[in-house]
Amino acid sequence: MPPTATPVRMWSPRWYEALATSRYVVANNHLPDWFEKREGQTVVQTWHGTPLKKIGHDIEAIHFADQRYLERVEKEVRNWDMLVSPNSFSTPILQRAFGFPGEMVESGYPRNDVLRRPGTEEQEREIRRRIGLPDGKRVVMYAPTWRDDQFYAPGKYKLDFRVDLADARARLAADHVLLVRRHPNVVDPVPGAGDGFVFDVSDYPDMADLSLITDVMITDYSSLMFDYVNTGRPILFFTYDLDHYRDTLRGFYFDFERSAPGPLVYSSEDLVTAIREIDRIQDAYAERYRWFQREFCDLDDGYASARLADRMLVAGGDLAPRRRTRPPSVPWTRVTRAARSRRSAGTPSTGSPRSATRRRPGPPSTGR
């Protein structure tokens, strides 16, 4: 943590006190059911990713352990003063899916600022040292999302791990290490962790740090994909259950197979082969990758934190609104003004996300 921040452990007495007394509350996930903001508090919901899979009230059938999820969402949204959107694609989806009537702050994602800044080499070395990674090896990370229908109890989900570690170790261990990060909802241990090839980084506090040191990312339907492409590094999608996940569990907001900035692979053998051939794959997907960045990273420029902090402080009365004299290094957020003009014009945020934003050309084909 930076020296200006005071860390408090979640569910500790100090955490309860901070939640009750802080002037500003910033959350990137659901707040507790019992939370009600007090007078004078400003609650900012950043959410935790650009949605591929359907969220909130857009989910057609709930397969979670918590069958009252949508009731809880409806109650929680009343506490939010503003909802942060990472890109212009997400704005109408987040507003509609959460039924949020308040201010949308289309600022980009503060957590991605570090992925857009130059001069992070020393920071990357320190992160590798902290995790204990050997020098000179390419870092591969596997960070899958959770499966709604595989759980032990509410909030405790299973790890559906289908990577053949024996094959991966035999073909990759000489010059690669494999980091595995469980989704926070998943409670099972990571197979093989601690053997010098597999590293369990599930408890590492900052996903952006891990993205910063990762040479090849493997995910599936996780919103991590939208953050990671800010690095410009290759990404693979291990989508062994694509049909079930897309057609039964969640549903998607766009044609994932046609739009993904890397190949979808369906077996562990093909996944390991793709890692070995990653340079060729990166070249083949270069044009699609650039399209994906333009489509979903249009607001990420390294200054989202400054934009959001300014907007929070203005909303809370601790900063006077600025006239348009801001230096170009910290651009103004256009989203707040756009959201305000939409509301004043009475424009609804229903219908297709694409109809609420400008029409964009589809993704290019790959050179496979």
ZAMARGU-4260 file (C-alpha; in steps of 0.2 Angstrom, whole numbers, plus 5000, padded with zeros to 4 digits):
<rodrens>
0) 5000/5000/5000 | 5006/5018/4997 | 5012/5027/5013 | 4996/5038/5012 | 4984/5024/5014
5) 4979/5014/5029 | 4976/4995/5026 | 4962/4987/5035 | 4957/4969/5035 | 4940/4965/5028
10) 4927/4960/5042 | 4938/4967/5055 | 4932/4980/5068 | 4942/4993/5059 | 4934/4989/5043
15) 4917/4991/5050 | 4922/5007/5057 | 4929/5013/5041 | 4914/5008/5031 | 4903/5018/5043
20) 4913/5034/5045 | 4922/5036/5029 | 4916/5051/5018 | 4920/5042/5002 | 4917/5023/5000
25) 4924/5015/4984 | 4919/4997/4980 | 4923/4986/4965 | 4911/4972/4970 | 4894/4970/4979
30) 4893/4979/4996 | 4886/4969/5011 | 4867/4967/5011 | 4865/4977/5027 | 4875/4992/5021
35) 4866/5009/5020 | 4876/5024/5016 | 4875/5038/5030 | 4871/5056/5026 | 4886/5065/5018
40) 4894/5049/5011 | 4898/5047/4993 | 4897/5029/4987 | 4907/5025/4971 | 4904/5008/4962
45) 4918/5005/4950 | 4912/4987/4946 | 4926/4975/4941 | 4927/4973/4923 | 4920/4976/4905
50) 4906/4963/4903 | 4908/4949/4890 | 4896/4938/4900 | 4879/4945/4905 | 4877/4953/4922
55) 4864/4960/4934 | 4846/4960/4927 | 4852/4955/4909 | 4855/4937/4916 | 4841/4927/4909
60) 4842/4913/4922 | 4851/4913/4938 | 4862/4898/4941 | 4871/4905/4956 | 4870/4897/4973
65) 4862/4914/4979 | 4845/4913/4970 | 4840/4930/4978 | 4855/4939/4969 | 4844/4951/4959
70) 4834/4956/4974 | 4850/4960/4982 | 4857/4970/4967 | 4841/4980/4967 | 4843/4985/4985
75) 4861/4989/4984 | 4860/5000/4969 | 4850/5013/4979 | 4866/5016/4989 | 4877/5021/4974
80) 4880/5039/4970 | 4890/5035/4954 | 4894/5020/4943 | 4911/5020/4934 | 4912/5014/4916
85) 4928/5008/4909 | 4924/5011/4891 | 4910/5018/4880 | 4905/5000/4876 | 4901/4996/4894
90) 4891/5012/4899 | 4874/5007/4892 | 4876/4989/4898 | 4881/4994/4916 | 4867/5007/4917
95) 4854/4995/4911 | 4860/4979/4919 | 4860/4987/4936 | 4845/4998/4934 | 4856/5012/4939
100) 4847/5030/4938 | 4862/5040/4944 | 4878/5047/4937 | 4888/5037/4925 | 4907/5041/4926
105) 4915/5036/4909 | 4933/5038/4915 | 4942/5022/4910 | 4948/5010/4923 | 4959/5017/4937
110) 4966/4999/4939 | 4973/5000/4921 | 4983/5016/4923 | 4999/5006/4927 | 4997/4996/4912
115) 4997/5011/4901 | 5012/5020/4909 | 5030/5019/4903 | 5045/5016/4914 | 5039/5001/4924
120) 5054/4990/4922 | 5060/4992/4940 | 5042/4989/4947 | 5041/4973/4936 | 5058/4967/4944
125) 5052/4970/4961 | 5035/4961/4958 | 5045/4946/4951 | 5056/4946/4966 | 5042/4947/4978
130) 5033/4931/4971 | 5050/4922/4969 | 5051/4920/4951 | 5067/4914/4943 | 5076/4925/4931
135) 5076/4923/4912 | 5060/4913/4911 | 5044/4918/4901 | 5029/4921/4913 | 5013/4912/4908
140) 4997/4916/4919 | 4981/4906/4919 | 4967/4916/4927 | 4950/4908/4923 | 4933/4915/4929
145) 4921/4905/4940 | 4908/4893/4935 | 4891/4898/4941 | 4884/4880/4943 | 4899/4873/4951
150) 4899/4877/4970 | 4899/4870/4988 | 4889/4884/4995 | 4885/4902/4992 | 4901/4911/4989
155) 4911/4895/4988 | 4914/4889/4971 | 4924/4875/4964 | 4940/4876/4953 | 4937/4867/4936
160) 4955/4865/4932 | 4958/4856/4916 | 4976/4860/4912 | 4987/4844/4910 | 5001/4849/4921
165) 5012/4834/4917 | 5012/4839/4898 | 5014/4858/4902 | 5029/4854/4913 | 5037/4843/4901
170) 5035/4855/4886 | 5037/4872/4895 | 5046/4871/4912 | 5063/4873/4904 | 5060/4891/4899
175) 5043/4896/4907 | 5034/4897/4923 | 5015/4895/4926 | 5006/4907/4937 | 4988/4902/4942
180) 4976/4914/4949 | 4960/4908/4956 | 4944/4919/4955 | 4940/4926/4972 | 4924/4916/4973
185) 4934/4899/4971 | 4940/4890/4986 | 4949/4875/4980 | 4968/4874/4980 | 4979/4876/4964
190) 4986/4859/4959 | 5005/4857/4958 | 5008/4874/4966 | 5025/4876/4974 | 5034/4864/4962
195) 5045/4877/4955 | 5035/4877/4939 | 5017/4881/4945 | 5015/4897/4956 | 4998/4900/4965
200) 4996/4919/4965 | 4978/4919/4970 | 4982/4929/4986 | 4993/4942/4978 | 4984/4958/4981
205) 4985/4967/4965 | 4980/4959/4948 | 4987/4974/4938 | 5005/4970/4945 | 5003/4952/4939
210) 4997/4958/4922 | 5012/4969/4922 | 5024/4954/4923 | 5015/4942/4912 | 5021/4938/4895
215) 5007/4927/4889 | 4990/4927/4897 | 4977/4913/4897 | 4959/4916/4902 | 4942/4911/4896
220) 4927/4922/4898 | 4935/4934/4912 | 4934/4953/4910 | 4953/4951/4913 | 4955/4951/4894
225) 4949/4969/4892 | 4962/4975/4905 | 4976/4964/4899 | 4976/4970/4881 | 4982/4987/4887
230) 4999/4978/4888 | 5000/4973/4870 | 5005/4956/4875 | 4998/4940/4868 | 4982/4932/4876
235) 4975/4914/4874 | 4957/4908/4878 | 4955/4891/4886 | 4937/4889/4882 | 4934/4870/4884
240) 4916/4873/4890 | 4911/4887/4878 | 4894/4881/4872 | 4888/4877/4890 | 4894/4893/4897
245) 4888/4904/4883 | 4871/4895/4880 | 4866/4889/4897 | 4875/4899/4911 | 4877/4917/4906
250) 4875/4922/4888 | 4887/4935/4880 | 4885/4953/4875 | 4894/4951/4858 | 4901/4937/4847
255) 4916/4931/4857 | 4922/4919/4844 | 4923/4932/4830 | 4930/4946/4841 | 4942/4938/4853
260) 4960/4945/4852 | 4968/4928/4852 | 4964/4910/4848 | 4950/4900/4857 | 4958/4883/4862
265) 4947/4868/4868 | 4960/4855/4875 | 4975/4856/4886 | 4986/4849/4873 | 4982/4863/4861
270) 4984/4875/4874 | 5002/4870/4878 | 5006/4870/4859 | 4999/4887/4857 | 5010/4893/4871
275) 5025/4886/4862 | 5020/4894/4846 | 5015/4911/4854 | 5025/4922/4842 | 5017/4915/4827
280) 5000/4917/4835 | 5003/4935/4840 | 5007/4939/4822 | 4992/4931/4816 | 4980/4940/4828
285) 4989/4957/4827 | 4975/4966/4817 | 4961/4958/4827 | 4971/4963/4843 | 4972/4981/4838
290) 4953/4981/4834 | 4949/4974/4851 | 4960/4988/4859 | 4951/5002/4850 | 4934/4994/4854
295) 4936/4991/4872 | 4951/5002/4879 | 4946/5018/4871 | 4947/5027/4888 | 4962/5019/4895
300) 4976/5031/4894 | 4985/5030/4911 | 4975/5045/4919 | 4958/5037/4924 | 4963/5038/4943
305) 4965/5056/4941 | 4948/5059/4932 | 4938/5048/4944 | 4946/5056/4960 | 4942/5073/4953
310) 4924/5068/4950 | 4922/5060/4967 | 4929/5076/4976 | 4918/5087/4966 | 4903/5077/4970
315) 4907/5076/4988 | 4910/5095/4989 | 4928/5094/4993 | 4934/5101/4976 | 4927/5115/4966
320) 4922/5111/4948 | 4936/5116/4936 | 4934/5126/4920 | 4941/5118/4905 | 4959/5123/4908
325) 4965/5106/4913 | 4982/5102/4906 | 4982/5089/4891 | 4991/5076/4902 | 4976/5073/4912
330) 4961/5074/4900 | 4944/5078/4905 | 4931/5064/4907 | 4918/5066/4893 | 4907/5053/4901
335) 4900/5063/4915 | 4895/5076/4904 | 4888/5064/4891 | 4878/5055/4905 | 4871/5071/4911
340) 4865/5077/4894 | 4857/5060/4891 | 4847/5061/4907 | 4842/5079/4904 | 4836/5074/4887
345) 4827/5060/4894 | 4835/5047/4883 | 4833/5029/4890 | 4847/5017/4891 | 4837/5002/4885
350) 4840/4991/4870 | 4855/4985/4862 | 4872/4992/4869 | 4877/4995/4851 | 4861/5006/4848
355) 4866/5017/4862 | 4883/5020/4855 | 4890/5023/4838 | 4890/5009/4826 | 4907/5001/4824
360) 4914/4990/4811 | 4916/4972/4815 | 4932/4963/4820 | 4944/4959/4806 | 4948/4941/4802
365) 4964/4933/4808 | 4979/4927/4798 | 4979/4910/4804
</rodrens>
